[in-house]
Amino acid sequence: MRIIVKDKDSHLNIPIPTRLVFNGLTAGLLCWGLEKHGTHMTRKQLMVFVKELHRFRRRHPRWTLVEVEGHEGEHVKIEL
């Protein structure tokens, strides 16, 4: 996963390992948080999603998840 922030004055590029963001621990925490807000998903269901996300990332490198442009020229892009 890569987060890119461009501004008039600077260019910030933050690479984050996808396995660090999407793993069994974060799936468990997400499951706990969803149940707290009234949505029921099992940890197993979330792990299937994480596995498919890793598979998709291998087949489609540098795929853009989010791309936003601010009012004053800021540009934020999150790639898988």
N, C-alpha and C positions, 0 to 999 in steps of 0.2 A: 504494500500500500504506500502511496506517495501523496503527500500534501504539498501543493505548490501555491504560494502566495506572492503575487506581484503587485507592486505599488509604484508610484512615480519615482520614489527614491531607492527602493530596495527590491530584491528578489530572494525569497526564502523557499528553500526546497527541503522538505523533511521526509526522509525515507523511514518507514516503520515496517518491521517484519510482520507479514500477515499472520503468521503462526502465533505471534505474540498477542495480536488483537483478537483473533478468532480461534479459540481453543476450548477445551473442556471446562476450564475454570470460568471463563467469561460466559460460556453457555449456561452453567449452573447459576451464576449471578444474575444473568438475564432472566432465567426461568423464575428465580426468586422475586425479582423486581416486577415481572409481569403478573405473577400471582398476587402480589401486593396491590396491584391496580385492577384486579378482577378478571384478568385474562389467563386462561389455563393452557399452558403448553408444557409438555414433559421435556426433560433434559435430553431424552433420546431423540425427540423430534427436532430439537435445536441442533443436536450433533449431526443429524442427517443434512440439515441446511448448511452447517459449517463445512461438512465434507464436500458437498456440491459446490460451495463457494470456492474452495481450494481447487477443485477440478476445473471449474470455469476459469480461474485465474491462470492455470497452466495452459489452457487452450487459447485464451485471449489476453495476452500480456498487455499492460498499459491501457486497459479499458477504462474509460472515464465514468465514474460513478456520479459525481456532482461537479457542476461548473457554474459559478456565480460571478457576476460582475457588479461591483458596487457603484454607488452614485458618483463618487469622486474618482473613479478610475481604478479602484482596487479590483483585482482579479483573483479568485480562489478556485482551485481545481483539485479534486480528489480522485486519484486513479487507483485502480485495483492492482 
